[in-house]
Amino acid sequence: MSHPPTDGLVGHYLAEEIDAAYLYRELAAVETDGKRRDLFRKLAEVEDRHVERWEQVLVEQGGVVSEDRRPTRRARLVAWVARRLGPGAVLPMILREEGREVAAYLRLAKQATDPSTSETAAVLAADSATHAQELANILGKPGEPWHSSEVGGYLRSVVYGFNDGLTANFGLVAGVIGASAAPRFVIISGIAGAVADALSMGASGYLAAKSEAEVHAHDIEMERYEIRLMPDLEEDELALIYEAKGLEPGQARITAHALMADPEKALATKVREELDIAESTVTPLRDGLVTGTATAIGAIIPILPFLLTSSGWAIWISLTISMLAHFGVGGARSVFTGRGIWASGRDMFLVGFGVAAAGYLIGLALERAMGGAGMGPVVP
C-alpha cells in the first residue's frame, strides 16, 4: 500500500524520505558487518529527521500530516531483495538513490519560490550529501555520488537477463503457435530458443565484462607506467585534482607530494579520481553465468505450460503467466529506473504483448504463405 495522498513537491519528498528511513532499517536488520550495520542505523535516524522536517513544512503550508508512514511498494520490493540476497545486492542502487536525492534537493533549493521549502531543501541537501559520502566511502566508492550515479552488480544482470529471455522466447513461442505447429514443435522450438538465448546472453555478459576489465587493466597499467616515467608531471596532476576538490594550492601540492612517495597509493588515487574506475566485485565469468541463468529462467516460462499439460488450455496458461511475468519484471526494473512499480510493470506488459502479437502474426503469415502446409494444429 502506498502513502496517503499529499500535495505537490512536499508530499513527494516526504514519501521518499519515509522510504529511505524504512530501507536503511531493513538493511541494518540483515547486515552482518558491524560497521555497515551501525552506518545503516545512523542513516535511518538521519532520514527520520528529514521526514520530520518535511512534515513541518507540510503543516506550514496548510497540509495535514498523517501518522501512517508506510513505505511504497517499490521500497518494499527493494527490502525484499535485500532480505533474500543480502544488502550487497541493492547497495549500488541505494547509493545511486542517495546521489539523486542530493542533486534533487540542490535543484529544489535553487528553484523553490516558497522560502520554507527552499530552506528545508538546502539543509537536507547538505545533510544528505554528508551521509551519501559516508555510504560511498564504506562501499569503497569515495567521491560525490550525486555527480556520478552508476548502477551495476548482479541484481541488474538478473533482471535484464530474465527480461530478455522471457520476451524473446515468448515472441518465438507465439510465432510457432501462429504457424499452427503441433504442441511438440512448440516445446522443441521453445527449449531450443531458451538454450540459444541463454548461451547468447551469458556469452555476451561474459565478453562485455571481460572487455571492460581488460580496458580498465590497460588504463591502470598505463597510469602505473606514467607514474614511473614522469613522476613530476603526475605529481602536478594530483595537485590539480586536489585543488579542484577545494584544497588550497599549497596544501594540494603537499598532499600530492606525500602521495607520490608511495607509488601504489598515488596509482590508487589516480585510478579513482582521474580514470574514475571503481573496484568491482563482478567478475566476467560470474556475470556471464548469472546473466545466462537468469535468461534461461525467463525463457522457460512461456513453454512451461506445454511441458506440464497437453490440453488446449496450455496456450492460454502460457499467455497468462508470461504476461504476469512481464508485469513483474517491469516492476523489478523500477528499482533501477526510479519509476513507480505500476507504471514500469504496465509498460513491460504492453511490450510483452506487442512482441507476442508480432510473433503470432509473423507465424500466421508464414504459414499462409507456405500454402497452409503447417505441421499440425497446436490444439490436439
C-alpha positions in Angstrom: 0.0 0.0 0.0 1.3 3.4 -0.9 1.5 6.6 1.2 -1.6 8.6 2.0 -2.1 11.4 -0.6 -0.2 14.6 -0.1 0.1 17.6 -2.3 2.9 18.8 -4.5 6.6 18.5 -4.1 6.5 18.4 -0.3 4.4 15.2 -0.4 6.8 13.7 -3.0 9.9 14.4 -0.9 8.2 13.3 2.3 7.3 9.9 0.7 10.9 9.5 -0.5 12.3 10.2 3.0 9.8 7.7 4.5 11.1 5.1 2.0 14.7 5.9 2.8 14.3 5.5 6.6 12.5 2.2 6.1 15.1 0.8 3.7 18.0 1.7 6.0 16.4 0.0 8.9 15.7 -3.1 6.8 19.4 -3.1 5.6 20.6 -2.8 9.2 18.4 -5.7 10.2 20.1 -8.1 7.7 23.6 -6.7 7.7 26.2 -8.9 9.3 29.1 -6.5 9.2 29.0 -4.4 12.4 30.4 -1.2 10.8 27.9 -1.2 8.0 25.0 -2.1 10.3 25.8 0.9 12.5 26.1 3.1 9.5 22.7 2.0 8.2 21.1 2.7 11.6 22.6 6.1 11.7 21.4 6.8 8.2 17.9 5.7 9.2 18.0 8.3 12.0 19.0 11.0 9.6 16.2 10.1 7.3 13.7 10.2 10.2 14.8 13.8 10.8 14.2 14.5 7.1 10.7 13.1 7.5 10.0 15.4 10.4 11.3 18.4 8.6 9.1 17.8 5.6 6.1 17.2 7.8 6.8 20.6 9.4 6.8 22.2 6.0 3.6 20.4 5.1 1.9 21.8 8.2 3.2 25.3 7.5 1.6 25.1 4.0 -1.7 24.1 5.4 -1.5 20.4 4.8 -2.3 17.6 7.2 0.3 15.1 8.4 -0.8 11.5 8.6 0.5 9.1 11.3 0.7 6.5 8.6 4.3 6.2 7.5 4.1 3.0 5.4 6.7 2.7 2.7 5.8 2.4 -1.0 5.6 -0.8 -2.9 8.9 -0.1 -4.6 10.7 0.3 -1.3 9.2 -2.9 0.0 10.4 -4.7 -3.2 14.0 -3.4 -2.6 13.8 -4.5 1.0 12.6 -8.0 -0.1 15.5 -8.4 -2.4 17.9 -7.3 0.3 16.5 -9.9 2.7 16.8 -12.6 0.1 20.1 -11.8 -1.5 21.8 -9.6 1.1 22.4 -5.8 1.3 25.1 -6.0 -1.3 22.6 -6.8 -4.0 20.9 -3.4 -3.6 23.6 -1.2 -2.3 24.7 0.2 -5.7 21.1 1.2 -6.3 20.8 2.7 -2.8 24.0 4.7 -3.4 22.5 5.9 -6.7 19.3 7.0 -5.0 21.3 9.0 -2.4 23.2 10.8 -5.2 19.9 11.5 -7.0 18.4 12.8 -3.8 21.2 15.3 -3.1 21.0 16.6 -6.7 17.2 16.9 -6.5 17.4 18.9 -3.2 20.0 21.2 -4.6 17.7 22.0 -7.6 14.7 22.4 -5.3 16.7 24.8 -3.0 17.5 26.9 -6.1 14.1 26.9 -7.8 11.5 26.8 -5.0 9.6 30.0 -4.6 8.4 29.2 -1.1 11.1 30.2 1.4 10.4 27.4 3.8 10.6 24.8 1.1 13.8 26.3 -0.2 15.5 26.5 3.2 14.5 22.9 4.0 15.8 21.6 0.7 19.1 23.4 1.3 19.5 21.9 4.8 18.6 18.4 3.7 20.9 18.6 0.6 23.8 19.3 2.9 22.7 16.6 5.4 22.1 14.0 2.6 25.4 14.8 1.0 27.3 14.1 4.2 25.8 10.6 4.7 25.8 9.9 1.0 29.6 10.3 1.1 29.8 8.1 4.2 27.9 5.4 2.4 30.1 5.8 -0.7 33.2 5.5 1.5 32.1 2.4 3.2 31.2 0.8 -0.1 34.7 1.6 -1.5 33.4 4.3 -3.8 34.6 7.6 -2.4 33.6 10.8 -4.1 30.4 12.6 -4.7 27.7 10.2 -5.7 25.3 13.0 -6.8 27.7 13.7 -9.7 28.1 10.1 -10.8 25.4 7.6 -10.1 26.3 4.3 -11.6 24.1 1.2 -11.2 25.6 -2.2 -11.6 26.0 -5.5 -10.0 24.5 -8.9 -10.2 20.9 -7.8 -9.5 20.8 -5.8 -12.7 22.2 -8.7 -14.7 19.4 -10.9 -13.2 16.6 -8.5 -14.0 17.7 -7.7 -17.6 18.7 -11.3 -18.4 15.4 -12.6 -17.2 13.6 -9.9 -19.2 15.5 -10.7 -22.4 14.8 -14.5 -22.1 11.1 -14.0 -21.3 10.4 -11.5 -24.0 12.4 -13.2 -26.8 11.1 -16.7 -26.2 7.6 -15.5 -25.7 7.7 -14.0 -29.1 9.2 -17.2 -30.6 6.6 -19.4 -29.0 3.8 -17.1 -30.2 5.2 -17.3 -33.7 5.3 -21.1 -33.7 1.7 -21.1 -32.4 0.7 -18.7 -35.1 2.1 -21.1 -37.7 -0.3 -23.8 -36.4 2.5 -26.0 -35.2 1.8 -29.1 -33.1 2.5 -28.9 -29.4 5.7 -30.9 -29.6 7.1 -28.3 -32.1 6.2 -25.5 -29.7 8.2 -27.4 -27.0 11.1 -28.1 -29.3 11.3 -24.6 -30.6 10.8 -23.1 -27.1 13.6 -25.2 -25.5 15.9 -24.6 -28.4 15.2 -20.9 -28.2 15.7 -20.8 -24.4 19.1 -22.6 -24.7 20.3 -20.4 -27.5 19.2 -17.2 -25.9 20.7 -18.2 -22.5 24.0 -19.1 -24.1 24.0 -15.9 -26.2 23.2 -13.6 -23.3 25.6 -15.4 -21.0 28.4 -15.2 -23.6 27.6 -11.5 -24.2 27.6 -10.8 -20.5 30.9 -12.5 -20.1 32.6 -10.9 -23.0 31.3 -7.4 -22.1 32.5 -7.7 -18.5 35.8 -9.2 -19.7 36.3 -6.4 -22.3 35.6 -3.8 -19.7 38.0 -5.4 -17.2 40.7 -5.6 -19.9 40.3 -1.9 -20.8 40.5 -0.9 -17.2 43.6 -3.1 -16.6 45.2 -1.5 -19.7 44.4 2.0 -18.4 45.7 1.2 -14.9 48.9 -0.2 -16.3 49.4 2.9 -18.5 48.9 5.1 -15.4 51.5 3.0 -13.4 54.0 3.4 -16.3 53.4 7.2 -16.4 53.9 7.5 -12.6 57.3 5.7 -13.0 58.3 7.5 -16.2 57.0 11.0 -15.5 56.7 11.4 -11.7 56.9 15.2 -11.8 54.0 15.5 -14.3 51.9 13.0 -12.4 52.5 15.0 -9.1 51.3 18.1 -10.9 48.2 16.3 -12.0 47.5 15.1 -8.5 47.9 18.6 -7.1 45.4 19.9 -9.6 42.9 17.1 -8.7 43.1 18.2 -5.0 42.8 21.8 -5.9 39.7 21.0 -7.9 38.3 19.4 -4.7 38.8 22.6 -2.8 42.3 22.4 -1.2 44.5 25.5 -1.2 47.2 25.2 -3.9 50.0 24.9 -1.2 48.1 22.1 0.7 47.2 20.4 -2.6 50.9 20.3 -3.6 52.0 18.9 -0.2 49.3 16.2 -0.4 50.3 15.3 -3.9 54.0 15.1 -3.0 53.3 12.9 0.0 51.2 10.5 -2.2 53.9 10.3 -4.8 56.3 9.0 -2.1 54.2 5.8 -2.3 53.6 5.0 -6.0 50.9 2.4 -5.2 48.9 4.9 -3.2 49.4 7.5 -5.9 48.3 5.0 -8.5 45.2 4.1 -6.5 44.3 7.8 -6.2 44.8 8.4 -9.9 42.7 5.4 -10.8 39.9 6.5 -8.6 40.0 10.3 -9.3 41.3 10.6 -12.8 40.3 7.4 -14.5 37.1 7.1 -12.5 37.5 3.3 -12.2 35.8 1.8 -9.1 36.6 -1.6 -7.7 34.0 -4.1 -8.8 33.0 -7.4 -7.2 31.5 -8.5 -10.6 33.8 -10.9 -12.4 33.3 -11.8 -16.1 32.7 -15.5 -15.5 30.2 -14.8 -12.7 28.4 -12.1 -14.7 28.1 -14.4 -17.7 26.7 -17.3 -15.5 24.3 -15.0 -13.7 23.1 -13.4 -16.9 22.8 -16.7 -18.8 21.0 -18.4 -15.9 18.5 -15.6 -15.5 17.9 -15.6 -19.2 17.2 -19.3 -19.2 14.7 -19.0 -16.3 12.9 -16.2 -18.1 12.8 -18.1 -21.3 11.4 -21.3 -19.8 8.2 -19.5 -18.6 6.3 -19.4 -21.9 6.9 -23.1 -22.6 6.3 -24.4 -19.1 2.6 -25.0 -19.6 3.3 -27.1 -22.7 5.6 -29.3 -20.7 3.1 -29.8 -17.9 -0.1 -30.3 -19.9 -1.1 -31.4 -23.4 -4.6 -29.7 -23.3 -5.6 -26.8 -25.4 -5.5 -24.6 -22.2 -1.7 -24.7 -22.4 -1.8 -21.7 -24.9 -3.9 -19.6 -22.5 -1.9 -20.6 -19.4 1.3 -19.7 -21.3 -0.2 -16.3 -22.3 -1.4 -15.6 -18.7 1.8 -16.5 -16.8 4.0 -14.8 -19.5 2.1 -11.5 -19.2 2.1 -11.6 -15.4 5.9 -12.3 -15.6 6.3 -9.3 -17.9 4.5 -7.1 -15.4 6.6 -8.5 -12.6 9.9 -7.9 -14.4 8.8 -4.4 -15.3 8.1 -3.8 -11.6 11.6 -5.1 -10.8 13.1 -2.7 -13.4 11.7 0.2 -11.4 14.4 -0.5 -8.9 16.9 1.0 -11.4 14.7 3.5 -13.2 13.1 5.1 -10.2 9.7 4.9 -11.8 6.6 3.5 -10.0 6.1 -0.2 -10.0 2.7 0.1 -11.6 3.9 2.3 -14.5 7.0 0.3 -15.1 5.1 -3.0 -14.9 2.4 -1.7 -17.3 4.9 -0.6 -19.9 6.6 -4.0 -19.8 3.3 -5.7 -20.0 2.5 -3.8 -23.2 5.9 -4.6 -24.6 5.5 -8.3 -24.0 2.0 -8.3 -25.5 3.3 -6.4 -28.6 6.2 -8.9 -29.1 3.8 -11.8 -28.8 1.3 -10.3 -31.2 4.1 -9.6 -33.7 5.4 -13.1 -33.4 2.0 -14.6 -33.8 1.2 -12.6 -36.9 4.5 -13.4 -38.5 4.0 -17.1 -37.8 0.5 -16.9 -39.2 1.6 -15.0 -42.3 4.4 -17.6 -43.0 2.0 -20.5 -42.5 -0.4 -19.0 -45.1 2.5 -18.1 -47.5 3.5 -21.7 -47.4 0.0 -22.7 -48.5 -1.1 -23.8 -45.1 1.4 -26.6 -45.1 1.8 -26.4 -41.3 2.9 -29.2 -39.0 -0.5 -29.7 -37.4 -2.7 -27.7 -35.1 -1.4 -26.6 -31.7 -4.6 -27.7 -30.0 -4.9 -31.5 -30.3 
